Amino acid sequence: LCWNVSPLSAAGPDAAELKASRDKAINFLKNSQNEDGTWTFSEAAGISALVTSALIESGVPLTDPTVDKALKKLVSFCQEDGRICSARSQHSGYETAVALMALQDANQSGKYTPQIKKAEQFLRSLQFDESKDIKPSDLEYGGAGYGPDGGRPDLSNTVFMIEALKAAGAKADDPDIQKALIFVSRCQNLESEFNTSPAAAKINDGGFYY
C-alpha cells in the first residue's frame, strides 16, 4: 500500500488556512464578550480567564480593548485571601487556578505579580496534606478540590493546581507539586510505587479517573 503524501501536506495544515481559522475564532470570542469584560455571565471568572488566556496566547496584544477589559475584570475578582473568583463562587480552586494562569500570560511587566503570588498561596492552602491531618498513606493526600469547602480532592482540580503553580514559577521538585503527583498517580489504573490501593490493579490499563 502506497500513500501519496506531499511534503507540504505532511508538514501540517496550510498556514493561511490555519491563520484564517484562528482569526475567525478570535473574532468570535471578541464579539461574545459581555460589557463588563466577562464571558457567559458576570460571575464566570473561570470561563473568562480561559478565554483571556486563549486570546493572549493567540497573539492578541494586551492593549487590545477586549483583552484589557478582560484583565481588569479578572483583577476585580481578586479576594482578600488570594482567591480570584466571585465571592459566592463554589469553585474557587479551579477558578483561581485558571485566573492565575491568565494573569501570568499578561504579566510581562510584572504588573500582576502581587495578585499571582496571593493566588498561588491560596491554591497551596487547598492541598490535602499534613496541614489538614492527611497522611501520605491516605488516598486523598496531595490532591486539591474545588475550594476550602470542597469536601474532597479530584484529578481535574489537582491538575489545574499543578499547572497554576508551574505558571507561578514552581519547579518540578516543589514539595507541593510532588505531593500532587502522588495524588495523580493514585488516580491511575496502574500499580506503582505510590499507588498500592486495592483498586490499582483491578483494570491496570494505565487510564485515569476523576
C-alpha positions as CSV (number, residue, x, y, z in Angstrom):
1,L,0.0,0.0,0.0
2,C,1.5,3.3,-1.1
3,W,0.3,6.7,0.3
4,N,0.7,9.7,-2.0
5,V,1.6,12.4,0.6
6,S,3.3,15.5,-0.5
7,P,5.9,17.1,1.8
8,L,3.7,20.1,2.3
9,S,0.7,18.2,3.5
10,A,2.8,16.0,5.7
11,A,4.1,19.2,7.4
12,G,0.7,20.1,8.8
13,P,-2.2,22.4,7.9
14,D,-1.9,25.1,5.4
15,A,-0.6,28.2,7.2
16,A,-3.1,30.6,5.5
17,E,-6.0,28.3,6.4
18,L,-4.7,28.0,10.0
19,K,-4.5,31.8,10.4
20,A,-7.9,32.2,8.9
21,S,-9.4,29.7,11.4
22,R,-7.6,31.4,14.3
23,D,-8.7,34.9,13.3
24,K,-12.3,33.7,13.0
25,A,-12.2,32.2,16.4
26,I,-10.6,35.3,17.9
27,N,-13.3,37.5,16.3
28,F,-16.0,35.2,17.7
29,L,-14.6,35.5,21.2
30,K,-14.2,39.2,21.0
31,N,-17.8,39.6,19.8
32,S,-19.2,37.4,22.5
33,Q,-17.6,39.3,25.4
34,N,-20.0,40.9,27.9
35,E,-20.0,44.6,28.5
36,D,-18.4,44.1,31.9
37,G,-15.4,42.1,30.5
38,T,-16.6,38.6,31.3
39,W,-17.9,35.8,29.1
40,T,-21.1,33.8,29.6
41,F,-22.3,35.5,32.8
42,S,-21.0,38.2,35.1
43,E,-19.6,36.0,37.8
44,A,-17.9,33.5,35.5
45,A,-14.3,34.2,36.5
46,G,-13.1,30.7,35.4
47,I,-14.6,30.8,31.9
48,S,-13.5,34.4,31.4
49,A,-9.9,33.5,32.5
50,L,-9.8,30.7,30.0
51,V,-10.9,32.9,27.1
52,T,-8.5,35.7,28.2
53,S,-5.6,33.2,28.1
54,A,-6.7,31.9,24.7
55,L,-6.7,35.4,23.2
56,I,-3.3,36.3,24.7
57,E,-1.7,33.1,23.6
58,S,-3.2,33.5,20.1
59,G,-1.3,36.8,19.8
60,V,-3.9,39.3,20.7
61,P,-1.9,42.2,22.4
62,L,-2.5,43.3,25.9
63,T,-3.5,46.7,24.7
64,D,-6.4,45.3,22.7
65,P,-9.7,46.6,24.2
66,T,-11.2,43.2,24.7
67,V,-8.1,41.8,26.5
68,D,-7.7,45.0,28.5
69,K,-11.3,44.9,29.7
70,A,-11.0,41.2,30.5
71,L,-7.9,41.6,32.6
72,K,-9.4,44.5,34.5
73,K,-12.4,42.3,35.3
74,L,-10.2,39.4,36.4
75,V,-8.4,41.7,38.8
76,S,-11.7,42.9,40.2
77,F,-12.4,39.2,41.1
78,C,-9.4,39.1,43.5
79,Q,-10.4,38.5,47.1
80,E,-8.5,39.3,50.2
81,D,-7.4,35.7,50.8
82,G,-5.9,35.4,47.4
83,R,-8.7,33.6,45.5
84,I,-9.7,35.0,42.2
85,C,-13.4,34.5,41.7
86,S,-16.8,35.8,42.7
87,A,-17.3,36.0,46.4
88,R,-20.1,33.5,46.0
89,S,-18.2,31.0,43.9
90,Q,-18.3,27.4,44.9
91,H,-15.4,26.6,42.5
92,S,-12.8,28.9,43.9
93,G,-9.9,26.5,43.5
94,Y,-10.5,25.9,39.8
95,E,-11.3,29.5,39.0
96,T,-8.3,30.8,40.9
97,A,-6.0,28.4,39.1
98,V,-7.1,29.4,35.6
99,A,-7.3,33.1,36.5
100,L,-3.7,32.9,37.9
101,M,-2.6,31.5,34.5
102,A,-4.3,34.2,32.6
103,L,-2.7,36.9,34.7
104,Q,0.7,35.2,34.3
105,D,0.1,35.3,30.5
106,A,-0.3,39.0,30.8
107,N,2.5,39.6,33.3
108,Q,5.3,40.6,31.1
109,S,5.9,43.8,33.0
110,G,5.3,42.3,36.5
111,K,2.0,44.3,36.8
112,Y,0.1,41.3,38.2
113,T,2.8,39.7,40.4
114,P,1.0,40.7,43.7
115,Q,-2.2,39.0,42.6
116,I,-0.4,36.0,41.2
117,K,1.6,35.5,44.5
118,K,-1.5,35.7,46.6
119,A,-3.4,33.3,44.3
120,E,-0.5,30.9,44.5
121,Q,-0.6,30.8,48.3
122,F,-4.4,30.3,48.2
123,L,-4.0,27.3,45.9
124,R,-1.3,25.8,48.1
125,S,-3.6,26.1,51.1
126,L,-6.2,23.9,49.4
127,Q,-4.0,20.9,49.2
128,F,-4.9,17.9,51.2
129,D,-1.7,17.2,53.2
130,E,-0.3,17.2,56.7
131,S,-1.7,20.7,57.4
132,K,-5.2,19.1,57.2
133,D,-4.1,16.0,59.2
134,I,-4.0,14.0,56.0
135,K,-1.2,11.3,56.0
136,P,0.8,10.3,52.9
137,S,-0.8,6.9,53.1
138,D,-4.3,8.4,52.7
139,L,-5.7,8.3,49.2
140,E,-6.6,12.0,49.4
141,Y,-3.1,13.0,50.1
142,G,-1.7,15.7,47.8
143,G,-4.9,16.4,46.0
144,A,-7.0,19.6,45.7
145,G,-10.7,20.2,45.3
146,Y,-13.0,23.0,44.3
147,G,-12.2,25.1,47.3
148,P,-11.8,25.3,51.1
149,D,-15.2,23.7,51.5
150,G,-14.9,21.4,48.5
151,G,-15.2,18.3,50.6
152,R,-12.7,16.1,48.6
153,P,-9.9,16.4,46.1
154,D,-10.2,15.3,42.5
155,L,-8.0,14.8,39.5
156,S,-9.3,17.8,37.5
157,N,-8.8,20.4,40.2
158,T,-5.4,18.9,41.2
159,V,-4.1,19.2,37.6
160,F,-5.3,22.8,37.4
161,M,-3.5,23.5,40.6
162,I,-0.3,21.9,39.3
163,E,-0.5,23.9,36.1
164,A,-1.1,27.1,38.0
165,L,1.8,26.6,40.4
166,K,4.1,25.9,37.4
167,A,2.9,29.1,35.8
168,A,3.7,31.0,39.0
169,G,7.3,29.6,38.9
170,A,7.2,26.4,40.9
171,K,9.7,23.8,39.7
172,A,9.2,20.0,39.4
173,D,10.8,19.4,42.8
174,D,8.5,21.8,44.6
175,P,7.1,19.9,47.6
176,D,3.5,20.7,46.9
177,I,3.8,19.6,43.3
178,Q,5.5,16.4,44.4
179,K,2.6,15.8,46.8
180,A,0.1,16.5,44.0
181,L,1.8,14.0,41.7
182,I,1.3,11.3,44.4
183,F,-2.4,12.0,44.2
184,V,-2.3,12.0,40.4
185,S,-0.6,8.6,40.4
186,R,-3.3,7.2,42.6
187,C,-5.9,8.3,40.1
188,Q,-4.4,6.0,37.5
189,N,-5.4,2.4,36.9
190,L,-1.8,1.2,37.4
191,E,0.0,-0.3,40.3
192,S,3.1,1.8,41.1
193,E,5.3,3.0,44.0
194,F,2.6,5.4,45.2
195,N,-0.5,3.5,44.0
196,T,-0.8,0.4,46.0
197,S,-4.5,0.8,46.7
198,P,-6.8,-2.2,46.3
199,A,-8.3,-0.7,43.1
200,A,-5.0,0.0,41.4
201,A,-4.6,-3.4,39.6
202,K,-8.3,-4.2,39.0
203,I,-8.1,-2.8,35.5
204,N,-4.4,-1.9,35.3
205,D,-4.8,-0.3,31.8
206,G,-3.0,3.0,32.6
207,G,-6.1,5.1,32.3
208,F,-7.1,7.8,34.7
209,Y,-10.3,8.5,36.6
210,Y,-11.7,11.7,38.0
